[in-house]
Structure formats: C-alpha cells, structure tokens
Amino acid sequence: MSSDWFHLLNVLGVAFFAISGTLAGYDKEVDGIGVTVLASVTALGGGTLRDILLNQPVFWIEDPDYLYSTYLAILITVLLIRHFSRISAQYFLIVDAVGLGLFNIVGIEKALIEGTSMVVAVTMGVTTGVFGSLIRDVICREIPLVMRGELYATACIAGGVAYAVFLYLSVPYLWCILGSLATTGGIRLAAVYFDWKPKLYKTPD
C-alpha cells in the first residue's frame, strides 16, 4: 500500500472512531472534557497499543494530522448533535462498524510493513480495531463490546483472514483491502441487525 493510501485510511479510521466516542459521550451525558477524553481514547487507543507492541513511534505523536482529525471529528459531531438534538443509536453502531473495518486493515498493513508474519498482522489488526473501544466502554462503566459476544473482535479476525486469503490468491491489492473492509464491517453490522450472539458455553436447561 502506498504511504498516501495508508495515511488516508488511518485518518479516516481515527475520525470514525472519534465520532463513535463522541456519540458515546452524548449517550452518557458527559461534559465537554469527558466527550473529548472518550473520543480521543476511542480514536487513538488501539493504534497506540499497536505501535508500542511493534516498537514503533506512536502514530499520533509522530504525525499530528491524527490529532487534528480527532478534534475536528469531535467538533463536527458535537455541532451536528446540537443542531439535530436527537441522534439515533443506529448512527453509533454504523460509525463504529466503519471505524472497526478501517482500523483493522490499518493494523494489518502496519504490521506487514514492519515484516511480521500474517498471523501477527491479523492479531495487530484486531488490537488496533478493538482496544480503543474497549477503553471507551470501560470508562463508560459498561461491559466492553468485545466481551459481549457481539461478533466484534470476531469481525476483525474474519476481515483479517479474508485479506490473507485474497492476498494468497493474488487478488489485486485494492480488492484485498476492500474485501477486508467489507467483511469486517459487514459481519459487525449483520451481527447487530440480526442480534447474532453465539454462545461459547452451553447454557444449562
């Protein structure tokens, strides 16, 4: 992936997760500082952990574009909320699913750029996608989405596997990315719409 495309996907992922965090703050009726904290940890937390694990410079410290993207997304979302006053929870779910798909592929790509194996890259994709949301939910005193059986991390894994399969089959590179994004986002949205919550353990009768 060219550096320009990688940067664009990363900026978009940060913006979508910042919107997700802002909507979570609106739902919890927190103040301006609280909204900024929730949006920032959602947008930057996963990538921060990924870069630390890969022993790389933290992306938003190295390039302030990601901070600008975060703060601009917060501002625009707050203004839209003030204008429309009532925001459906569906918007949160859609935005979160898009951010999840974007961050998943960014995490995979960055790990591969650093020369990791594909299994490590898929793991980094999951880490990038879910960790910020996990922190957001903990701060909001909720059971994190990734632990509720709602096919959150599973959607990332599926998107990572799809990417690996397409790459192995020599599918054009752009389609590897789009296929991974569609798989991650599609599974996440389908899980929400159809209320898919597979159980790991058998429920007693």
Buried (B, 14 or more C-beta within 10 A) or exposed (E): BEEEEBBEBBBBBBBBBBBBBBBBBBEBEBEEEBBBBBBBBBBBBBBBBBBEBBEBEBBBEEBEBBBBBBBEBBEBBBEBBEEEEEBEEEBBBBBBBBBBBBBBBBBBBBBBBBEBEBEBBBBBBBBBBBBBBBBBBEBBEEEBBBEEBBBBBBBBBBBBBBBBBBBEEEBEEEEBBBBBBBBBBBBBBBBBEEEBEEEEEEEEE
